[in-house]
Amino acid sequence: MADVRLLHGPYRPPRLRVGHRATCLYRDCDVIVTAWSDGPISWPRGLPVGQGQRGGPSLLVDDELLRAIRSESAVALRHWWHVSVGMVWKWRKTFGIGRTGTPGSARLVRAAAQLGAEAIKAKEWTEAEREQKRELAIKGNFGHNGQQGYHGPRWTDDELALLGTDADDVIAQRIGKSRDAVRAQRVRQGKRK
């Protein structure tokens, strides 16, 4: 079984009842609580409020659940909150969190890499096998994968200052970025519409 330990818990659900209204940081809108989830950590589920809001009920991402999303491994989120792989991926995309962007996921990836490295070291490689691996690495240009982190254009101070001053799609068009990129950066910066 995968390691589902929570590194930064406990996590306390908000004190809400069915029918209460709250702001969902993931959906970036108000939701009405319709039910509670059945995961080991029960959490409120809500539907968007207002005209033009789409989608079915989903977990309310408040500050506490966002803390878990930014801290815990994907497998721990899936286990404790009973959410799908796709939901964890969407949360992480929205909040700008990469595959190893949380302490929990980084710990699991490091552990798996360590096991892989130990297995490689334990294997007795022939000179022919080493030469074959070396040629494959050169042919496949595997060295370029050594760069870590984001390598795209950085956000300028002027672009960051625009966040939250107008609708995300208006700002996106003005600065030449996608609406989703603008929304994710605005949420990361803690700015509201």
Backbone as JSON Lines, residues from 0, in Angstrom:
{"i":0,"aa":"M","n":[0.85,-1.2,0.0],"ca":[0.0,0.0,0.0],"c":[0.88,1.24,0.0]}
{"i":1,"aa":"A","n":[0.44,2.25,-0.69],"ca":[1.18,3.51,-0.78],"c":[1.23,4.21,0.58]}
{"i":2,"aa":"D","n":[2.23,5.03,0.76],"ca":[2.4,5.78,2.0],"c":[1.44,6.97,2.0]}
{"i":3,"aa":"V","n":[0.4,6.89,2.83],"ca":[-0.63,7.93,2.85],"c":[-0.54,8.81,4.1]}
{"i":4,"aa":"R","n":[0.61,8.77,4.79],"ca":[0.74,9.59,6.01],"c":[0.56,11.07,5.69]}
{"i":5,"aa":"L","n":[-0.09,11.78,6.6],"ca":[-0.2,13.23,6.49],"c":[0.98,13.85,7.23]}
{"i":6,"aa":"L","n":[1.72,14.7,6.54],"ca":[2.9,15.32,7.14],"c":[2.57,16.56,7.95]}
{"i":7,"aa":"H","n":[1.5,17.26,7.58],"ca":[1.22,18.55,8.19],"c":[-0.18,18.64,8.8]}
{"i":8,"aa":"G","n":[-0.79,17.5,9.12],"ca":[-2.11,17.48,9.74],"c":[-1.98,17.77,11.23]}
{"i":9,"aa":"P","n":[-3.07,17.75,11.96],"ca":[-4.4,17.42,11.49],"c":[-5.04,18.58,10.72]}
{"i":10,"aa":"Y","n":[-6.04,18.22,9.93],"ca":[-6.79,19.21,9.16],"c":[-8.21,19.25,9.69]}
{"i":11,"aa":"R","n":[-8.65,20.44,9.99],"ca":[-9.98,20.62,10.59],"c":[-10.94,21.17,9.54]}
{"i":12,"aa":"P","n":[-12.05,20.46,9.28],"ca":[-13.02,20.96,8.32],"c":[-13.72,22.21,8.83]}
{"i":13,"aa":"P","n":[-14.2,23.04,7.93],"ca":[-14.91,24.26,8.37],"c":[-16.21,23.9,9.07]}
{"i":14,"aa":"R","n":[-16.63,24.77,9.95],"ca":[-17.88,24.54,10.69],"c":[-19.05,25.04,9.86]}
{"i":15,"aa":"L","n":[-19.45,24.21,8.94],"ca":[-20.56,24.56,8.04],"c":[-21.58,23.44,8.06]}
{"i":16,"aa":"R","n":[-22.81,23.82,7.75],"ca":[-23.88,22.84,7.62],"c":[-24.46,22.92,6.22]}
{"i":17,"aa":"V","n":[-25.21,21.9,5.85],"ca":[-25.89,21.91,4.56],"c":[-26.75,23.17,4.48]}
{"i":18,"aa":"G","n":[-26.62,23.88,3.37],"ca":[-27.35,25.12,3.18],"c":[-26.52,26.36,3.45]}
{"i":19,"aa":"H","n":[-25.41,26.22,4.18],"ca":[-24.53,27.37,4.42],"c":[-23.81,27.75,3.14]}
{"i":20,"aa":"R","n":[-23.4,28.99,3.11],"ca":[-22.69,29.54,1.95],"c":[-21.24,29.81,2.34]}
{"i":21,"aa":"A","n":[-20.31,29.53,1.41],"ca":[-18.89,29.76,1.67],"c":[-18.18,30.05,0.35]}
{"i":22,"aa":"T","n":[-16.97,30.59,0.43],"ca":[-16.18,30.87,-0.77],"c":[-15.23,29.72,-1.02]}
{"i":23,"aa":"C","n":[-15.27,29.2,-2.24],"ca":[-14.39,28.11,-2.64],"c":[-13.19,28.71,-3.39]}
{"i":24,"aa":"L","n":[-11.99,28.49,-2.88],"ca":[-10.78,29.05,-3.48],"c":[-10.45,28.37,-4.81]}
{"i":25,"aa":"Y","n":[-10.82,27.11,-4.97],"ca":[-10.57,26.39,-6.22],"c":[-11.47,26.92,-7.32]}
{"i":26,"aa":"R","n":[-12.76,27.03,-7.03],"ca":[-13.71,27.51,-8.04],"c":[-13.71,29.03,-8.16]}
{"i":27,"aa":"D","n":[-13.15,29.68,-7.16],"ca":[-13.09,31.13,-7.14],"c":[-14.49,31.75,-7.2]}
{"i":28,"aa":"C","n":[-15.4,31.17,-6.4],"ca":[-16.77,31.68,-6.33],"c":[-17.4,31.19,-5.03]}
{"i":29,"aa":"D","n":[-18.58,31.72,-4.75],"ca":[-19.33,31.26,-3.59],"c":[-20.04,29.96,-3.95]}
{"i":30,"aa":"V","n":[-20.14,29.07,-2.95],"ca":[-20.86,27.81,-3.12],"c":[-21.82,27.63,-1.97]}
{"i":31,"aa":"I","n":[-22.84,26.81,-2.2],"ca":[-23.76,26.42,-1.14],"c":[-23.45,24.98,-0.79]}
{"i":32,"aa":"V","n":[-23.25,24.71,0.5],"ca":[-22.94,23.36,0.96],"c":[-24.16,22.48,0.74]}
{"i":33,"aa":"T","n":[-23.95,21.37,0.02],"ca":[-25.05,20.44,-0.3],"c":[-24.93,19.13,0.44]}
{"i":34,"aa":"A","n":[-23.72,18.78,0.89],"ca":[-23.51,17.51,1.58],"c":[-22.11,17.5,2.18]}
{"i":35,"aa":"W","n":[-21.78,16.4,2.84],"ca":[-20.43,16.19,3.36],"c":[-19.88,14.94,2.72]}
{"i":36,"aa":"S","n":[-18.58,14.93,2.45],"ca":[-17.94,13.78,1.81],"c":[-17.86,12.61,2.77]}
{"i":37,"aa":"D","n":[-17.58,11.43,2.22],"ca":[-17.51,10.22,3.04],"c":[-16.07,9.75,3.25]}
{"i":38,"aa":"G","n":[-15.08,10.6,3.0],"ca":[-13.69,10.22,3.18],"c":[-13.32,10.11,4.65]}
{"i":39,"aa":"P","n":[-12.15,9.55,4.96],"ca":[-11.69,9.5,6.35],"c":[-11.67,10.89,7.0]}
{"i":40,"aa":"I","n":[-11.38,11.92,6.19],"ca":[-11.56,13.3,6.67],"c":[-12.77,13.83,5.92]}
{"i":41,"aa":"S","n":[-13.91,13.87,6.6],"ca":[-15.14,14.34,5.97],"c":[-15.05,15.85,5.73]}
{"i":42,"aa":"W","n":[-15.51,16.27,4.55],"ca":[-15.35,17.67,4.15],"c":[-16.62,18.13,3.45]}
{"i":43,"aa":"P","n":[-17.0,19.42,3.57],"ca":[-18.21,19.89,2.89],"c":[-18.06,19.89,1.37]}
{"i":44,"aa":"R","n":[-19.14,19.53,0.7],"ca":[-19.23,19.58,-0.76],"c":[-20.22,20.69,-1.1]}
{"i":45,"aa":"G","n":[-19.94,21.42,-2.17],"ca":[-20.82,22.52,-2.5],"c":[-21.05,22.7,-3.98]}
{"i":46,"aa":"L","n":[-22.14,23.4,-4.29],"ca":[-22.5,23.78,-5.66],"c":[-22.3,25.28,-5.83]}
{"i":47,"aa":"P","n":[-21.81,25.71,-6.98],"ca":[-21.63,27.14,-7.23],"c":[-22.96,27.89,-7.12]}
{"i":48,"aa":"V","n":[-22.89,29.13,-6.66],"ca":[-24.05,30.0,-6.52],"c":[-24.08,30.97,-7.7]}
{"i":49,"aa":"G","n":[-25.26,31.26,-8.18],"ca":[-25.4,32.33,-9.15],"c":[-25.52,31.87,-10.59]}
{"i":50,"aa":"Q","n":[-25.87,32.84,-11.41],"ca":[-26.04,32.59,-12.84],"c":[-24.71,32.32,-13.51]}
{"i":51,"aa":"G","n":[-24.72,31.43,-14.45],"ca":[-23.53,31.18,-15.25],"c":[-22.5,30.28,-14.59]}
{"i":52,"aa":"Q","n":[-22.74,29.87,-13.35],"ca":[-21.8,28.96,-12.69],"c":[-22.09,27.54,-13.15]}
{"i":53,"aa":"R","n":[-21.02,26.81,-13.52],"ca":[-21.2,25.46,-14.03],"c":[-20.59,24.45,-13.08]}
{"i":54,"aa":"G","n":[-20.97,23.2,-13.28],"ca":[-20.35,22.11,-12.56],"c":[-21.22,21.55,-11.47]}
{"i":55,"aa":"G","n":[-20.9,20.33,-11.09],"ca":[-21.6,19.65,-10.02],"c":[-20.95,19.95,-8.69]}
{"i":56,"aa":"P","n":[-21.45,19.29,-7.65],"ca":[-20.87,19.54,-6.33],"c":[-19.45,19.0,-6.24]}
{"i":57,"aa":"S","n":[-18.61,19.73,-5.56],"ca":[-17.24,19.28,-5.31],"c":[-16.81,19.78,-3.94]}
{"i":58,"aa":"L","n":[-15.67,19.26,-3.47],"ca":[-15.21,19.66,-2.15],"c":[-14.96,21.16,-2.09]}
{"i":59,"aa":"L","n":[-15.3,21.74,-0.98],"ca":[-15.05,23.16,-0.73],"c":[-13.57,23.34,-0.41]}
{"i":60,"aa":"V","n":[-12.85,24.03,-1.26],"ca":[-11.44,24.29,-0.99],"c":[-11.36,25.61,-0.23]}
{"i":61,"aa":"D","n":[-11.21,25.5,1.08],"ca":[-11.03,26.67,1.93],"c":[-9.54,26.77,2.27]}
{"i":62,"aa":"D","n":[-9.17,27.67,3.16],"ca":[-7.75,27.83,3.51],"c":[-7.14,26.55,4.08]}
{"i":63,"aa":"E","n":[-7.92,25.79,4.84],"ca":[-7.41,24.58,5.47],"c":[-7.15,23.47,4.44]}
{"i":64,"aa":"L","n":[-8.09,23.25,3.53],"ca":[-7.86,22.24,2.5],"c":[-6.77,22.7,1.54]}
{"i":65,"aa":"L","n":[-6.69,23.98,1.27],"ca":[-5.61,24.5,0.42],"c":[-4.25,24.26,1.09]}
{"i":66,"aa":"R","n":[-4.19,24.36,2.4],"ca":[-2.95,24.05,3.13],"c":[-2.55,22.6,2.89]}
{"i":67,"aa":"A","n":[-3.54,21.7,2.9],"ca":[-3.26,20.28,2.64],"c":[-2.82,20.07,1.19]}
{"i":68,"aa":"I","n":[-3.48,20.73,0.25],"ca":[-3.14,20.61,-1.17],"c":[-1.7,21.06,-1.4]}
{"i":69,"aa":"R","n":[-1.28,22.09,-0.69],"ca":[0.08,22.63,-0.86],"c":[1.14,21.87,-0.05]}
{"i":70,"aa":"S","n":[0.71,20.96,0.82],"ca":[1.66,20.28,1.71],"c":[1.75,18.78,1.5]}
{"i":71,"aa":"E","n":[0.64,18.13,1.23],"ca":[0.59,16.67,1.26],"c":[0.82,16.05,-0.11]}
{"i":72,"aa":"S","n":[1.11,14.76,-0.11],"ca":[1.29,14.03,-1.37],"c":[-0.06,13.82,-2.04]}
{"i":73,"aa":"A","n":[-0.02,13.58,-3.34],"ca":[-1.25,13.32,-4.08],"c":[-1.94,12.07,-3.55]}
{"i":74,"aa":"V","n":[-1.17,11.05,-3.24],"ca":[-1.77,9.81,-2.75],"c":[-2.43,10.02,-1.39]}
{"i":75,"aa":"A","n":[-1.86,10.87,-0.55],"ca":[-2.48,11.17,0.75],"c":[-3.78,11.95,0.56]}
{"i":76,"aa":"L","n":[-3.79,12.93,-0.34],"ca":[-5.01,13.68,-0.62],"c":[-6.12,12.74,-1.11]}
{"i":77,"aa":"R","n":[-5.75,11.86,-2.02],"ca":[-6.74,10.91,-2.56],"c":[-7.3,10.03,-1.46]}
{"i":78,"aa":"H","n":[-6.44,9.54,-0.58],"ca":[-6.87,8.64,0.48],"c":[-7.75,9.35,1.52]}
{"i":79,"aa":"W","n":[-7.26,10.44,2.08],"ca":[-7.94,11.08,3.21],"c":[-9.19,11.84,2.83]}
{"i":80,"aa":"W","n":[-9.23,12.4,1.62],"ca":[-10.41,13.18,1.2],"c":[-11.26,12.45,0.17]}
{"i":81,"aa":"H","n":[-10.88,11.22,-0.19],"ca":[-11.61,10.44,-1.2],"c":[-11.86,11.24,-2.48]}
{"i":82,"aa":"V","n":[-10.78,11.75,-3.07],"ca":[-10.9,12.44,-4.34],"c":[-10.12,11.66,-5.4]}
{"i":83,"aa":"S","n":[-10.42,11.93,-6.65],"ca":[-9.81,11.2,-7.76],"c":[-8.43,11.77,-8.11]}
{"i":84,"aa":"V","n":[-7.7,11.01,-8.89],"ca":[-6.42,11.48,-9.42],"c":[-6.64,12.77,-10.2]}
{"i":85,"aa":"G","n":[-7.7,12.78,-11.01],"ca":[-8.01,13.96,-11.83],"c":[-8.29,15.2,-10.99]}
{"i":86,"aa":"M","n":[-8.98,15.02,-9.85],"ca":[-9.29,16.17,-9.01],"c":[-8.02,16.73,-8.39]}
{"i":87,"aa":"V","n":[-7.14,15.85,-7.92],"ca":[-5.87,16.32,-7.34],"c":[-5.08,17.07,-8.41]}
{"i":88,"aa":"W","n":[-5.06,16.54,-9.62],"ca":[-4.34,17.19,-10.72],"c":[-4.92,18.57,-11.0]}
{"i":89,"aa":"K","n":[-6.24,18.69,-11.02],"ca":[-6.89,19.99,-11.28],"c":[-6.57,20.99,-10.16]}
{"i":90,"aa":"W","n":[-6.64,20.54,-8.92],"ca":[-6.29,21.43,-7.8],"c":[-4.87,21.94,-7.97]}
{"i":91,"aa":"R","n":[-3.96,21.01,-8.21],"ca":[-2.55,21.4,-8.3],"c":[-2.31,22.32,-9.49]}
{"i":92,"aa":"K","n":[-2.96,22.07,-10.59],"ca":[-2.81,22.95,-11.76],"c":[-3.32,24.35,-11.43]}
{"i":93,"aa":"T","n":[-4.48,24.42,-10.79],"ca":[-5.06,25.72,-10.44],"c":[-4.16,26.52,-9.52]}
{"i":94,"aa":"F","n":[-3.54,25.85,-8.55],"ca":[-2.73,26.55,-7.56],"c":[-1.25,26.54,-7.91]}
{"i":95,"aa":"G","n":[-0.91,26.11,-9.13],"ca":[0.47,26.19,-9.6],"c":[1.43,25.26,-8.88]}
{"i":96,"aa":"I","n":[0.97,24.06,-8.57],"ca":[1.79,23.1,-7.84],"c":[2.2,21.98,-8.8]}
{"i":97,"aa":"G","n":[3.48,21.77,-8.94],"ca":[3.99,20.72,-9.82],"c":[3.96,19.35,-9.18]}
{"i":98,"aa":"R","n":[4.44,18.37,-9.92],"ca":[4.41,16.97,-9.49],"c":[5.11,16.77,-8.14]}
{"i":99,"aa":"T","n":[6.22,17.42,-7.93],"ca":[6.93,17.3,-6.66],"c":[6.89,18.62,-5.89]}
{"i":100,"aa":"G","n":[5.87,19.41,-6.11],"ca":[5.77,20.74,-5.53],"c":[5.27,20.8,-4.11]}
{"i":101,"aa":"T","n":[5.04,19.66,-3.48],"ca":[4.64,19.65,-2.07],"c":[5.65,18.82,-1.29]}
{"i":102,"aa":"P","n":[5.82,19.1,-0.01],"ca":[6.74,18.28,0.79],"c":[6.37,16.79,0.77]}
{"i":103,"aa":"G","n":[5.06,16.5,0.8],"ca":[4.62,15.1,0.79],"c":[4.99,14.39,-0.49]}
{"i":104,"aa":"S","n":[4.72,14.99,-1.64],"ca":[5.05,14.36,-2.92],"c":[6.55,14.29,-3.13]}
{"i":105,"aa":"A","n":[7.27,15.34,-2.76],"ca":[8.72,15.33,-2.92],"c":[9.34,14.2,-2.11]}
{"i":106,"aa":"R","n":[8.82,13.97,-0.91],"ca":[9.33,12.88,-0.06],"c":[9.12,11.53,-0.72]}
{"i":107,"aa":"L","n":[7.93,11.3,-1.29],"ca":[7.65,10.01,-1.93],"c":[8.47,9.81,-3.2]}
{"i":108,"aa":"V","n":[8.65,10.88,-3.98],"ca":[9.45,10.77,-5.2],"c":[10.91,10.49,-4.85]}
{"i":109,"aa":"R","n":[11.42,11.18,-3.82],"ca":[12.81,10.92,-3.39],"c":[12.98,9.48,-2.93]}
{"i":110,"aa":"A","n":[12.01,8.96,-2.19],"ca":[12.09,7.58,-1.71],"c":[12.08,6.6,-2.88]}
{"i":111,"aa":"A","n":[11.22,6.84,-3.87],"ca":[11.17,5.96,-5.04],"c":[12.47,6.06,-5.84]}
{"i":112,"aa":"A","n":[13.0,7.26,-5.97],"ca":[14.27,7.45,-6.7],"c":[15.4,6.74,-5.97]}
{"i":113,"aa":"Q","n":[15.4,6.79,-4.65],"ca":[16.44,6.12,-3.87],"c":[16.38,4.61,-4.09]}
{"i":114,"aa":"L","n":[15.17,4.05,-4.09],"ca":[15.02,2.62,-4.35],"c":[15.53,2.26,-5.74]}
{"i":115,"aa":"G","n":[15.17,3.1,-6.73],"ca":[15.64,2.87,-8.09],"c":[17.15,2.96,-8.19]}
{"i":116,"aa":"A","n":[17.74,3.95,-7.53],"ca":[19.19,4.12,-7.56],"c":[19.89,2.93,-6.91]}
{"i":117,"aa":"E","n":[19.34,2.44,-5.81],"ca":[19.92,1.27,-5.15],"c":[19.85,0.04,-6.05]}
{"i":118,"aa":"A","n":[18.74,-0.11,-6.77],"ca":[18.6,-1.26,-7.67],"c":[19.61,-1.16,-8.82]}
{"i":119,"aa":"I","n":[19.81,0.04,-9.36],"ca":[20.77,0.24,-10.45],"c":[22.18,-0.05,-9.96]}
{"i":120,"aa":"K","n":[22.5,0.45,-8.75],"ca":[23.85,0.23,-8.2],"c":[24.11,-1.25,-7.93]}
{"i":121,"aa":"A","n":[23.08,-1.98,-7.52],"ca":[23.24,-3.39,-7.18],"c":[23.43,-4.26,-8.42]}
{"i":122,"aa":"K","n":[22.97,-3.79,-9.57],"ca":[23.1,-4.58,-10.8],"c":[24.54,-4.56,-11.29]}
{"i":123,"aa":"E","n":[25.0,-5.7,-11.75],"ca":[26.33,-5.8,-12.34],"c":[26.2,-5.5,-13.83]}
{"i":124,"aa":"W","n":[26.73,-4.36,-14.27],"ca":[26.65,-3.94,-15.68],"c":[27.9,-4.4,-16.44]}
{"i":125,"aa":"T","n":[27.66,-4.96,-17.6],"ca":[28.81,-5.3,-18.45],"c":[29.26,-4.04,-19.17]}
{"i":126,"aa":"E","n":[30.47,-4.07,-19.69],"ca":[30.97,-2.92,-20.43],"c":[30.1,-2.64,-21.65]}
{"i":127,"aa":"A","n":[29.6,-3.67,-22.31],"ca":[28.73,-3.51,-23.49],"c":[27.41,-2.84,-23.09]}
{"i":128,"aa":"E","n":[26.85,-3.23,-21.94],"ca":[25.6,-2.61,-21.48],"c":[25.82,-1.13,-21.16]}
{"i":129,"aa":"R","n":[26.93,-0.81,-20.54],"ca":[27.24,0.59,-20.22],"c":[27.38,1.41,-21.49]}
{"i":130,"aa":"E","n":[28.07,0.88,-22.46],"ca":[28.26,1.6,-23.73],"c":[26.92,1.79,-24.43]}
{"i":131,"aa":"Q","n":[26.07,0.79,-24.39],"ca":[24.74,0.89,-25.0],"c":[23.91,1.99,-24.32]}
{"i":132,"aa":"K","n":[23.95,2.04,-22.99],"ca":[23.23,3.09,-22.24],"c":[23.78,4.47,-22.57]}
{"i":133,"aa":"R","n":[25.1,4.59,-22.66],"ca":[25.73,5.88,-22.97],"c":[25.3,6.36,-24.35]}
{"i":134,"aa":"E","n":[25.31,5.48,-25.35],"ca":[24.92,5.84,-26.72],"c":[23.43,6.24,-26.77]}
{"i":135,"aa":"L","n":[22.61,5.51,-26.04],"ca":[21.18,5.83,-25.99],"c":[20.95,7.21,-25.38]}
{"i":136,"aa":"A","n":[21.69,7.53,-24.32],"ca":[21.55,8.83,-23.67],"c":[21.97,9.96,-24.6]}
{"i":137,"aa":"I","n":[23.04,9.75,-25.36],"ca":[23.5,10.77,-26.3],"c":[22.49,10.93,-27.43]}
{"i":138,"aa":"K","n":[22.03,9.82,-27.99],"ca":[21.07,9.86,-29.1],"c":[19.75,10.51,-28.67]}
{"i":139,"aa":"G","n":[19.29,10.2,-27.47],"ca":[18.02,10.74,-26.98],"c":[18.14,12.11,-26.35]}
{"i":140,"aa":"N","n":[19.36,12.67,-26.3],"ca":[19.58,13.98,-25.7],"c":[19.01,14.04,-24.27]}
{"i":141,"aa":"F","n":[19.26,12.98,-23.5],"ca":[18.71,12.89,-22.16],"c":[19.28,13.94,-21.21]}
{"i":142,"aa":"G","n":[20.4,14.52,-21.53],"ca":[21.01,15.53,-20.68],"c":[20.16,16.78,-20.53]}
{"i":143,"aa":"H","n":[19.32,17.09,-21.53],"ca":[18.49,18.3,-21.44],"c":[17.45,18.19,-20.33]}
{"i":144,"aa":"N","n":[17.16,16.97,-19.88],"ca":[16.17,16.79,-18.81],"c":[16.73,17.16,-17.44]}
{"i":145,"aa":"G","n":[18.02,17.48,-17.38],"ca":[18.63,17.82,-16.11],"c":[18.24,19.18,-15.57]}
{"i":146,"aa":"Q","n":[17.69,20.06,-16.43],"ca":[17.28,21.38,-15.96],"c":[16.03,21.24,-15.12]}
{"i":147,"aa":"Q","n":[16.02,21.86,-13.95],"ca":[14.86,21.78,-13.09],"c":[14.17,23.13,-13.01]}
{"i":148,"aa":"G","n":[12.91,23.08,-12.62],"ca":[12.15,24.32,-12.43],"c":[11.49,24.8,-13.7]}
{"i":149,"aa":"Y","n":[10.84,25.92,-13.6],"ca":[10.1,26.54,-14.69],"c":[11.06,27.29,-15.6]}
{"i":150,"aa":"H","n":[10.93,27.1,-16.92],"ca":[11.85,27.74,-17.86],"c":[11.13,28.66,-18.85]}
{"i":151,"aa":"G","n":[9.88,28.97,-18.57],"ca":[9.13,29.86,-19.45],"c":[9.35,31.31,-19.08]}
{"i":152,"aa":"P","n":[8.63,32.2,-19.74],"ca":[8.78,33.63,-19.42],"c":[8.28,33.94,-18.02]}
{"i":153,"aa":"R","n":[9.02,34.74,-17.29],"ca":[8.66,35.12,-15.92],"c":[7.6,36.21,-15.94]}
{"i":154,"aa":"W","n":[6.83,36.28,-14.86],"ca":[5.85,37.35,-14.7],"c":[6.6,38.62,-14.32]}
{"i":155,"aa":"T","n":[6.27,39.7,-14.99],"ca":[6.9,40.98,-14.65],"c":[6.15,41.61,-13.48]}
{"i":156,"aa":"D","n":[6.78,42.58,-12.84],"ca":[6.11,43.29,-11.74],"c":[4.85,44.0,-12.23]}
{"i":157,"aa":"D","n":[4.89,44.55,-13.44],"ca":[3.72,45.23,-14.0],"c":[2.57,44.25,-14.21]}
{"i":158,"aa":"E","n":[2.89,43.04,-14.72],"ca":[1.85,42.03,-14.92],"c":[1.25,41.59,-13.59]}
{"i":159,"aa":"L","n":[2.1,41.38,-12.6],"ca":[1.61,40.99,-11.28],"c":[0.74,42.06,-10.66]}
{"i":160,"aa":"A","n":[1.08,43.33,-10.9],"ca":[0.3,44.44,-10.34],"c":[-1.11,44.48,-10.93]}
{"i":161,"aa":"L","n":[-1.29,43.97,-12.16],"ca":[-2.6,43.98,-12.8],"c":[-3.56,42.93,-12.23]}
{"i":162,"aa":"L","n":[-3.02,41.9,-11.62],"ca":[-3.85,40.81,-11.13],"c":[-4.89,41.32,-10.15]}
{"i":163,"aa":"G","n":[-6.15,40.91,-10.37],"ca":[-7.24,41.29,-9.49],"c":[-7.83,42.65,-9.77]}
{"i":164,"aa":"T","n":[-7.26,43.42,-10.71],"ca":[-7.79,44.76,-11.01],"c":[-8.92,44.72,-12.02]}
{"i":165,"aa":"D","n":[-9.07,43.59,-12.73],"ca":[-10.12,43.43,-13.73],"c":[-10.39,41.94,-13.86]}
{"i":166,"aa":"A","n":[-11.34,41.57,-14.71],"ca":[-11.64,40.15,-14.93],"c":[-10.41,39.44,-15.48]}
{"i":167,"aa":"D","n":[-10.25,38.18,-15.1],"ca":[-9.07,37.41,-15.51],"c":[-8.91,37.35,-17.02]}
{"i":168,"aa":"D","n":[-10.03,37.17,-17.75],"ca":[-9.92,37.08,-19.21],"c":[-9.5,38.4,-19.84]}
{"i":169,"aa":"V","n":[-9.9,39.51,-19.25],"ca":[-9.5,40.84,-19.76],"c":[-8.0,41.03,-19.54]}
{"i":170,"aa":"I","n":[-7.52,40.7,-18.36],"ca":[-6.09,40.84,-18.06],"c":[-5.28,39.88,-18.94]}
{"i":171,"aa":"A","n":[-5.79,38.66,-19.13],"ca":[-5.09,37.67,-19.96],"c":[-4.9,38.19,-21.38]}
{"i":172,"aa":"Q","n":[-5.95,38.77,-21.92],"ca":[-5.86,39.29,-23.29],"c":[-4.87,40.46,-23.34]}
{"i":173,"aa":"R","n":[-4.88,41.29,-22.32],"ca":[-4.01,42.47,-22.28],"c":[-2.52,42.1,-22.23]}
{"i":174,"aa":"I","n":[-2.18,41.03,-21.46],"ca":[-0.76,40.7,-21.28],"c":[-0.32,39.49,-22.11]}
{"i":175,"aa":"G","n":[-1.25,38.88,-22.85],"ca":[-0.87,37.79,-23.74],"c":[-0.65,36.45,-23.04]}
{"i":176,"aa":"K","n":[-1.39,36.21,-21.97],"ca":[-1.32,34.92,-21.28],"c":[-2.72,34.32,-21.27]}
{"i":177,"aa":"S","n":[-2.82,33.03,-20.95],"ca":[-4.14,32.39,-20.91],"c":[-4.9,32.84,-19.67]}
{"i":178,"aa":"R","n":[-6.23,32.74,-19.75],"ca":[-7.08,33.1,-18.62],"c":[-6.74,32.21,-17.42]}
{"i":179,"aa":"D","n":[-6.5,30.91,-17.68],"ca":[-6.16,29.98,-16.59],"c":[-4.85,30.36,-15.92]}
{"i":180,"aa":"A","n":[-3.86,30.79,-16.72],"ca":[-2.57,31.21,-16.15],"c":[-2.75,32.44,-15.27]}
{"i":181,"aa":"V","n":[-3.57,33.38,-15.73],"ca":[-3.82,34.6,-14.96],"c":[-4.55,34.25,-13.66]}
{"i":182,"aa":"R","n":[-5.55,33.39,-13.77],"ca":[-6.32,33.0,-12.57],"c":[-5.4,32.29,-11.57]}
{"i":183,"aa":"A","n":[-4.61,31.34,-12.06],"ca":[-3.73,30.59,-11.16],"c":[-2.73,31.52,-10.46]}
{"i":184,"aa":"Q","n":[-2.16,32.45,-11.2],"ca":[-1.18,33.38,-10.61],"c":[-1.87,34.32,-9.62]}
{"i":185,"aa":"R","n":[-3.11,34.75,-9.94],"ca":[-3.85,35.63,-9.04],"c":[-4.13,34.91,-7.72]}
{"i":186,"aa":"V","n":[-4.55,33.64,-7.8],"ca":[-4.82,32.87,-6.6],"c":[-3.52,32.65,-5.81]}
{"i":187,"aa":"R","n":[-2.42,32.34,-6.52],"ca":[-1.12,32.15,-5.88],"c":[-0.7,33.4,-5.13]}
{"i":188,"aa":"Q","n":[-0.98,34.58,-5.71],"ca":[-0.6,35.85,-5.1],"c":[-1.58,36.28,-4.01]}
{"i":189,"aa":"G","n":[-2.69,35.53,-3.85],"ca":[-3.66,35.85,-2.81],"c":[-4.51,37.05,-3.12]}
{"i":190,"aa":"K","n":[-4.71,37.33,-4.41],"ca":[-5.52,38.49,-4.81],"c":[-6.91,38.03,-5.23]}
{"i":191,"aa":"R","n":[-7.91,38.78,-4.89],"ca":[-9.29,38.49,-5.25],"c":[-9.69,39.32,-6.46]}
{"i":192,"aa":"K","n":[-10.73,38.86,-7.15],"ca":[-11.26,39.62,-8.29],"c":[-11.92,40.88,-7.81]}
